[in-house]
Amino acid sequence: MGRSFREYEFKKLLRELGSKKGRGTELISLYVPPGRNVYDVVKYLRQEYDQAGNIKDKLTRKNVQGAIESIIQRLKLYRKTPPNGLVVFCGAIPRGADRGTEKIEIYVIEPPEPVPFFKYVCDHEFFLDPLEDMVREKAAYGLIVMDRGGAVLAVLRGANYKIVDRVGSDIPPKHSAGGQSQRRFERIREERVHDFFKRLGARATKAFLPLMPELRGIIIGGPGDARERFQEGNFLHYELQKKVIANVPLSYTEEQGVRELIMRAQDLLREVSLFEEREAVGEVFSLLAKNPDMVVYGIGEVHRALVAGTVAKLLMLEDMDERYTLRRCSSCGRGYLLREAPPEWTCPDCGSSDYSDEEVSLIDYLGELAERTGTDVLILTPGTEWGEQLRALGGIVGILRYRSY
């Protein structure tokens, strides 16, 4: 599904943590599963603190012990582990090229899914694999677009599909001659068809079987009857055969056929973000045609509506995450988002020239403002057809509850 603001924030944090590197093994990753006694975890860390005292390099020893002590102090704020457990990242992050410029940073995370195990890792980078697995788009669909001329295999995850294989065919066209020559030709042709279906089944097995159990279904499509004969002949691995959820007639083959198949099978793929995003953008354009006063777009208009609390749903493209200046009028208190903040400025609302500035991330600021006003937030994938439609409106759009300003 399209990502919520919290999902977006979590992935953004993981990218930030992944970019941090330490000198030597000075970065600590601690995974605490739900139900684990906090006192026992602190006791374990005290032992690690004592072990770190054996590190020969004085600065490394200081940094590691400093990080462990920071984690212990933070854990003391918890009487028990949260329902999904706790993940702590802490370490000395260099601020410059020289040694001694490191500064201890700590990040405490309550993850979206239960922490699967207790783990303590001290390395030159943070250990993020379990958290990245939690936010990875798990649902996958196998797509087969085929006719007697060949086939394309693709995997659909979230809003994106990927061509994973192409299978060629050497089936000759139908023979128009009669008699024994035609019968012999048709026999050869049927043998080639069978061979093509067998190869396609084997390649599909190689492409899709490793996706189990994330594979939610397989959809077959294409012009003509080859797609039906392929499915009826049980050329797929028996586990994949059970996953076939639709067989759809198409007008096209190759990648254009893949896109057509996705569109034709949308009722089966409602849970895939591709369709949540498409439907959300479709709702925007439907309102623009029928009731345009219920849609605002452009950063200034959307910001104003969010402040007024009138936005029911906020749509933002992921790549709109840029730094803006939040300029707030000291007289009337109204805030304005500015990409370029000129020193000479007067408030459009009250005419005052007194102001204060704050640098903000556009998506973070608007997303947090939306959450405070009970607004649903959907972060859309750039590069899709509907993503580009949203970009034509500035990349940020609000659907209103009502218009009151």
C-alpha positions as CSV (number, residue, x, y, z in Angstrom):
1,M,0.0,0.0,0.0
2,G,1.0,3.6,-0.3
3,R,3.1,4.6,2.6
4,S,1.8,6.5,5.6
5,F,3.8,9.4,7.0
6,R,5.1,7.2,9.9
7,E,6.3,4.6,7.4
8,Y,8.1,7.2,5.4
9,E,9.7,8.7,8.5
10,F,10.9,5.3,9.7
11,K,12.5,4.5,6.3
12,K,14.1,7.9,6.2
13,L,15.6,7.3,9.7
14,L,17.0,3.9,8.5
15,R,18.6,5.7,5.5
16,E,20.2,8.2,7.9
17,L,21.5,5.5,10.2
18,G,22.9,3.6,7.3
19,S,24.9,6.6,6.2
20,K,26.7,6.8,9.6
21,K,30.2,5.3,9.8
22,G,32.5,5.0,12.8
23,R,36.2,4.6,13.2
24,G,37.0,1.0,14.1
25,T,34.3,-0.8,16.0
26,E,32.8,2.1,17.9
27,L,29.1,1.9,16.8
28,I,26.8,-0.2,19.0
29,S,23.5,-1.8,17.9
30,L,21.2,-3.2,20.6
31,Y,18.1,-5.2,19.9
32,V,15.8,-6.0,22.8
33,P,12.8,-8.3,22.2
34,P,9.5,-7.7,23.9
35,G,9.2,-9.2,27.4
36,R,13.0,-9.0,28.0
37,N,13.7,-7.8,31.5
38,V,15.3,-4.3,31.3
39,Y,17.4,-4.9,34.4
40,D,18.9,-8.0,32.8
41,V,19.8,-6.0,29.7
42,V,21.5,-3.3,31.8
43,K,23.4,-6.0,33.7
44,Y,24.6,-7.4,30.3
45,L,25.7,-4.0,29.2
46,R,27.7,-3.5,32.4
47,Q,29.6,-6.7,31.5
48,E,30.2,-5.3,28.0
49,Y,31.4,-2.1,29.6
50,D,34.0,-4.0,31.7
51,Q,35.1,-6.0,28.6
52,A,35.6,-2.8,26.7
53,G,38.1,-1.7,29.3
54,N,40.5,-4.2,27.7
55,I,40.6,-2.2,24.4
56,K,44.1,-1.1,23.9
57,D,43.5,2.1,22.0
58,K,42.6,4.8,24.5
59,L,40.3,6.8,22.4
60,T,38.4,3.7,21.1
61,R,38.0,2.5,24.6
62,K,36.7,5.8,25.7
63,N,34.2,6.0,22.8
64,V,32.9,2.5,23.2
65,Q,32.5,2.8,27.0
66,G,30.9,6.2,26.5
67,A,28.3,4.7,24.1
68,I,27.5,1.8,26.5
69,E,27.0,4.2,29.4
70,S,24.7,6.4,27.2
71,I,22.6,3.3,26.4
72,I,22.4,2.3,30.0
73,Q,21.2,5.7,31.1
74,R,18.6,5.7,28.4
75,L,17.3,2.2,29.3
76,K,16.9,3.3,32.9
77,L,14.0,5.4,31.7
78,Y,12.0,2.2,30.9
79,R,10.4,0.2,33.6
80,K,9.7,-2.6,31.0
81,T,10.3,-3.1,27.3
82,P,7.6,-1.7,24.9
83,P,5.2,-4.1,23.2
84,N,7.4,-4.5,20.2
85,G,10.6,-4.4,22.1
86,L,13.3,-1.7,21.7
87,V,16.2,-1.0,19.4
88,V,19.1,1.3,20.4
89,F,21.8,2.6,18.2
90,C,24.7,4.5,19.8
91,G,28.2,5.4,18.9
92,A,30.9,7.9,18.3
93,I,30.3,9.6,14.9
94,P,33.3,11.5,13.4
95,R,32.7,15.2,12.8
96,G,35.9,15.6,10.8
97,A,38.8,13.8,9.2
98,D,40.9,13.9,12.4
99,R,40.6,11.5,15.4
100,G,39.1,13.2,18.4
101,T,36.4,14.9,16.5
102,E,33.9,12.1,17.3
103,K,30.6,12.9,19.1
104,I,28.3,10.3,20.8
105,E,24.9,10.0,19.1
106,I,22.1,7.9,20.3
107,Y,18.9,6.7,18.7
108,V,16.2,4.8,20.5
109,I,13.5,3.2,18.4
110,E,10.3,1.4,19.2
111,P,9.9,-0.6,15.9
112,P,6.7,-1.3,14.0
113,E,7.0,-5.1,14.4
114,P,8.3,-7.2,17.3
115,V,12.0,-7.5,17.7
116,P,12.8,-11.2,16.9
117,F,15.8,-11.7,19.1
118,F,18.3,-10.2,21.6
119,K,21.4,-9.0,19.9
120,Y,24.4,-6.7,20.8
121,V,26.7,-5.7,17.9
122,C,29.7,-3.5,18.1
123,D,31.0,-2.6,14.6
124,H,32.1,0.3,12.3
125,E,28.4,0.7,11.2
126,F,25.0,0.1,12.7
127,F,23.4,-3.3,12.2
128,L,20.1,-2.5,10.5
129,D,19.1,-5.7,8.7
130,P,16.2,-6.7,11.1
131,L,14.6,-3.2,10.9
132,E,15.0,-3.0,7.1
133,D,13.3,-6.4,6.8
134,M,10.3,-5.0,8.8
135,V,9.7,-2.2,6.3
136,R,10.5,-4.0,3.1
137,E,7.5,-4.4,0.8
138,K,6.7,-8.1,1.5
139,A,3.8,-8.8,-0.8
140,A,4.9,-9.8,-4.3
141,Y,2.9,-10.9,-7.4
142,G,4.3,-12.8,-10.3
143,L,3.2,-11.7,-13.8
144,I,3.4,-13.7,-17.0
145,V,2.6,-12.0,-20.3
146,M,2.7,-14.5,-23.2
147,D,1.6,-15.6,-26.6
148,R,3.1,-18.2,-28.9
149,G,5.8,-15.7,-29.9
150,G,7.4,-15.5,-26.4
151,A,6.8,-14.5,-22.8
152,V,7.9,-11.8,-20.3
153,L,8.1,-12.6,-16.6
154,A,7.8,-9.7,-14.1
155,V,7.5,-9.2,-10.3
156,L,5.2,-6.5,-8.9
157,R,6.1,-5.2,-5.4
158,G,4.3,-2.2,-4.0
159,A,4.2,0.5,-6.7
160,N,6.9,-0.9,-8.8
161,Y,7.3,-3.9,-11.2
162,K,10.5,-5.4,-12.5
163,I,11.0,-7.5,-15.6
164,V,12.9,-10.6,-14.4
165,D,13.1,-12.8,-17.5
166,R,12.2,-13.1,-21.2
167,V,11.5,-16.4,-22.8
168,G,11.8,-16.7,-26.6
169,S,9.8,-19.1,-28.8
170,D,10.7,-20.9,-32.1
171,I,7.1,-21.9,-32.9
172,P,6.5,-21.5,-36.6
173,P,3.3,-19.8,-38.0
174,K,0.4,-22.0,-38.9
175,H,0.8,-24.0,-42.2
176,S,-1.7,-23.4,-45.0
177,A,-0.9,-26.4,-47.1
178,G,-3.1,-29.6,-47.0
179,G,-2.6,-33.3,-46.8
180,Q,0.2,-35.2,-45.0
181,S,2.5,-32.2,-45.2
182,Q,0.1,-30.1,-43.1
183,R,-0.4,-32.9,-40.6
184,R,3.3,-33.4,-40.2
185,F,3.8,-29.6,-39.9
186,E,1.1,-29.3,-37.2
187,R,2.7,-32.2,-35.3
188,I,6.0,-30.4,-35.3
189,R,4.3,-27.1,-34.4
190,E,2.6,-28.7,-31.4
191,E,5.9,-30.2,-30.3
192,R,7.4,-26.7,-30.4
193,V,4.5,-25.3,-28.5
194,H,4.9,-28.0,-25.8
195,D,8.6,-27.3,-25.6
196,F,8.0,-23.6,-25.3
197,F,5.5,-24.1,-22.5
198,K,7.9,-26.4,-20.6
199,R,10.7,-23.9,-20.9
200,L,8.4,-21.1,-19.8
201,G,7.3,-23.2,-16.8
202,A,10.8,-23.9,-15.8
203,R,11.9,-20.3,-16.1
204,A,8.8,-19.1,-14.1
205,T,9.7,-21.6,-11.4
206,K,13.2,-20.3,-11.2
207,A,11.9,-16.6,-11.1
208,F,8.9,-17.0,-8.7
209,L,9.5,-20.0,-6.4
210,P,12.3,-18.2,-4.4
211,L,9.7,-15.5,-3.6
212,M,7.7,-17.9,-1.4
213,P,6.0,-17.2,1.1
214,E,5.9,-13.5,0.1
215,L,4.4,-14.4,-3.3
216,R,0.7,-13.6,-3.0
217,G,-0.3,-14.7,-6.4
218,I,0.5,-15.2,-10.1
219,I,-1.4,-13.5,-12.9
220,I,-1.2,-14.8,-16.5
221,G,-2.2,-12.7,-19.5
222,G,-1.7,-12.3,-23.2
223,P,-3.4,-12.3,-26.6
224,G,-4.9,-15.5,-27.9
225,D,-5.4,-18.9,-26.2
226,A,-1.8,-19.7,-25.4
227,R,-2.1,-18.3,-21.9
228,E,-5.1,-20.7,-21.2
229,R,-3.4,-23.7,-22.6
230,F,-0.2,-23.0,-20.6
231,Q,-2.2,-22.8,-17.3
232,E,-4.4,-25.8,-18.1
233,G,-1.3,-27.9,-19.0
234,N,0.1,-27.5,-15.4
235,F,3.5,-26.5,-16.7
236,L,4.2,-24.5,-13.6
237,H,5.7,-26.0,-10.4
238,Y,2.7,-27.4,-8.3
239,E,3.3,-24.8,-5.6
240,L,3.1,-22.0,-8.1
241,Q,0.2,-23.5,-10.0
242,K,-1.8,-23.1,-6.7
243,K,-0.9,-19.4,-6.7
244,V,-2.5,-18.6,-10.1
245,I,-5.3,-16.1,-9.3
246,A,-6.3,-14.9,-12.8
247,N,-5.8,-15.5,-16.5
248,V,-6.5,-12.2,-18.3
249,P,-6.9,-11.6,-22.1
250,L,-4.7,-8.8,-23.3
251,S,-4.2,-6.7,-26.4
252,Y,-0.4,-6.4,-26.0
253,T,2.7,-8.5,-25.2
254,E,6.2,-7.5,-24.0
255,E,6.5,-4.7,-21.4
256,Q,3.4,-2.9,-22.7
257,G,1.5,-6.1,-22.0
258,V,2.8,-6.1,-18.4
259,R,1.5,-2.6,-17.8
260,E,-1.9,-3.6,-19.4
261,L,-2.0,-6.7,-17.2
262,I,-1.4,-4.7,-14.0
263,M,-4.3,-2.4,-15.0
264,R,-6.7,-5.2,-15.9
265,A,-6.0,-7.1,-12.7
266,Q,-6.4,-4.2,-10.4
267,D,-9.3,-5.7,-8.4
268,L,-7.0,-8.5,-7.4
269,L,-4.2,-6.2,-6.4
270,R,-6.0,-3.7,-4.2
271,E,-3.5,-4.2,-1.4
272,V,-0.6,-3.3,-3.6
273,S,0.3,0.4,-3.2
274,L,0.2,0.9,-7.0
275,F,-3.6,1.0,-6.7
276,E,-4.0,2.9,-3.5
277,E,-1.8,5.6,-5.1
278,R,-3.6,5.5,-8.4
279,E,-7.0,5.7,-6.7
280,A,-5.9,8.6,-4.5
281,V,-4.7,10.6,-7.5
282,G,-7.9,9.6,-9.4
283,E,-9.9,11.0,-6.5
284,V,-8.0,14.3,-6.8
285,F,-8.7,14.7,-10.5
286,S,-12.3,13.6,-10.1
287,L,-12.8,16.4,-7.5
288,L,-11.0,18.9,-9.7
289,A,-13.5,18.2,-12.5
290,K,-16.7,18.1,-10.3
291,N,-15.9,20.1,-7.2
292,P,-12.6,22.0,-7.6
293,D,-13.1,24.0,-4.4
294,M,-12.4,20.8,-2.4
295,V,-8.8,20.4,-3.7
296,V,-5.8,22.6,-2.8
297,Y,-2.4,22.2,-4.5
298,G,0.9,24.0,-4.4
299,I,2.9,24.3,-1.2
300,G,1.5,27.7,-0.1
301,E,-2.2,26.7,-0.5
302,V,-1.7,23.3,1.1
303,H,0.2,24.7,4.0
304,R,-2.5,27.3,4.6
305,A,-5.2,24.6,4.6
306,L,-3.3,22.4,7.0
307,V,-2.9,25.2,9.4
308,A,-6.7,25.8,9.2
309,G,-7.3,22.1,9.9
310,T,-9.4,21.6,6.8
311,V,-7.4,18.9,5.0
312,A,-8.9,15.4,5.1
313,K,-6.1,13.7,3.0
314,L,-2.7,14.9,2.1
315,L,-0.8,13.5,-0.9
316,M,2.9,14.1,-1.3
317,L,5.5,12.7,-3.7
318,E,8.5,11.2,-1.8
319,D,11.0,13.2,-3.8
320,M,9.5,16.5,-2.5
321,D,11.6,16.2,0.6
322,E,13.6,19.4,0.3
323,R,14.8,22.0,2.8
324,Y,12.6,25.1,3.1
325,T,12.6,28.1,5.3
326,L,9.6,28.4,7.6
327,R,9.3,32.2,8.0
328,R,7.0,33.2,10.8
329,C,5.7,36.7,11.2
330,S,6.5,38.1,14.6
331,S,3.4,40.3,14.6
332,C,0.5,38.0,13.4
333,G,2.2,34.6,13.9
334,R,1.4,33.3,10.4
335,G,4.0,31.0,8.9
336,Y,5.2,30.9,5.3
337,L,7.2,28.2,3.6
338,L,9.9,29.8,1.4
339,R,12.5,28.0,-0.8
340,E,14.5,31.3,-1.0
341,A,14.2,33.5,2.0
342,P,15.0,37.2,1.2
343,P,16.2,39.3,4.1
344,E,13.9,42.1,3.1
345,W,10.4,40.8,3.6
346,T,6.9,42.0,4.7
347,C,4.2,39.7,5.8
348,P,1.5,39.4,3.1
349,D,-1.1,39.1,5.8
350,C,-0.4,42.0,8.1
351,G,2.4,43.9,6.4
352,S,4.9,43.5,9.3
353,S,8.6,43.2,8.5
354,D,9.5,41.4,11.7
355,Y,10.0,37.7,11.4
356,S,11.8,34.6,12.7
357,D,13.2,31.8,10.4
358,E,13.5,28.1,10.9
359,E,14.9,25.6,8.4
360,V,12.6,22.6,8.0
361,S,12.3,19.4,5.8
362,L,9.2,20.0,3.7
363,I,7.7,16.5,4.0
364,D,8.6,16.3,7.7
365,Y,7.0,19.6,8.5
366,L,3.8,19.1,6.5
367,G,3.4,15.5,7.7
368,E,3.7,16.5,11.3
369,L,1.3,19.4,10.8
370,A,-1.1,17.0,9.2
371,E,-0.9,14.4,12.0
372,R,-1.7,17.1,14.6
373,T,-4.9,18.0,12.7
374,G,-6.0,14.4,12.1
375,T,-5.2,14.4,8.4
376,D,-4.5,11.1,6.5
377,V,-1.1,11.3,4.8
378,L,-0.1,9.2,1.8
379,I,3.5,9.4,0.5
380,L,3.5,8.5,-3.2
381,T,6.1,6.9,-5.3
382,P,7.7,9.2,-8.0
383,G,8.1,7.9,-11.5
384,T,4.7,6.2,-11.8
385,E,2.0,7.5,-14.3
386,W,-0.1,8.9,-11.4
387,G,2.9,10.2,-9.6
388,E,3.7,12.3,-12.6
389,Q,0.1,13.5,-12.7
390,L,0.5,14.6,-9.1
391,R,3.7,16.4,-10.0
392,A,1.8,18.4,-12.5
393,L,-0.1,19.9,-9.5
394,G,3.2,20.7,-7.7
395,G,3.7,17.3,-6.1
396,I,1.7,18.1,-2.9
397,V,-2.1,18.1,-2.9
398,G,-4.7,18.3,-0.2
399,I,-8.3,17.0,-0.4
400,L,-10.4,19.1,1.9
401,R,-13.0,18.3,4.5
402,Y,-14.6,21.6,3.9
403,R,-13.4,25.0,2.7
404,S,-13.4,27.7,5.3
405,Y,-10.9,30.3,4.3
